[in-house]
Amino acid sequence: MDLECQEPDPRFTLANERTFLSWIRTCLALIAGGVALAELGGRIGPAGVRITLSVLPILTGAVLSVLAFLHWRSCQRALRTGEPLPPPRFAIGLTALVFAAGVVLTVSLLVRG
């Protein structure tokens, strides 16, 4: 991979880096949320539901951090070669997972309530 084709405008490089760091903050929030749910979610449904709802965001945060790096690298390559920027393909999956977890958590709290 030759990333030295041309030096992009520093503003675009820094914007790409800020986007990467935003994804990393999202990863850390997912991991922290999973840990908090595991430790503080004693009232949330049966243990299996609670464990699943705790583990999913932790694993998602870990996987998303790798995907965020790969996306950053793809964007950096595109900036240097003049290609179109790639879309964040993992965003729809993350959105679906967070939505599903929110629905399961809400139902679990309402049933337990």
Secondary structure by P-SEA (a helix, b strand, c coil): cccccccccaaaaaaaaaaaaaaaaaaaaaaaaaaaaaacccccccaaaaaaaaaaaaaaaaaaaaaaaaaaaaaaaaaaaccccccccaaaaaaaaaaaaaaaaaaaaaaac
